[in-house]
Amino acid sequence: MNEQTLGYMLKEKNKKPPVTRSTVMFHGDYKRELEKLLDVVDSAIENGLPEHLVVDSILGGNNNLKVRLEDTEHGVERIVNCMFRHHHTDERYGNIHIDLVTNGHGLKSELTSIGKFSIVDHATIREKILRGIVSCVKKTYYR
């Protein structure tokens, strides 16, 4: 066989995506667990933010929660979009990826990745999202 062809075949062989080698499968209803998670996060945002951050509204749609916040100390309004992403392998293993996108008047959109979590770990997700929202809003003060 030609050396160039052999080298090309080896390169193509190495381009395969990595295989998930987990032995723990998620045996629950993923969509129902996602709905429960969105409800938990929605109530946590309403009740768990500091006093100077006032929640104007929370809109839910698909796998997103759009939160309109007003900071009474600094007099700014921000919109934080909580995105809950998943792929078919994440559904199989019960994982979810969470990102926050911050928008505001005169502010360029900024994406902050919270991380990858198990969909049934509500307490950790709730705390990470609350801390992430506060840090996203604080970051925008000093621009």
ABEGO torsion letter per residue (X at the ends): XBAAAAAAAAAAAAABBBBBABABBBABBAAAAAAAAAAAAAAAAAAABBAABBBABBBBBEABBBBBBBBAAAGBBBBBBBBBBBBAAAAAAGBBBBBBBBBBBGBBBBBBBAEBBBAABAAAAAAAAAAAAAAAAAAAAAX
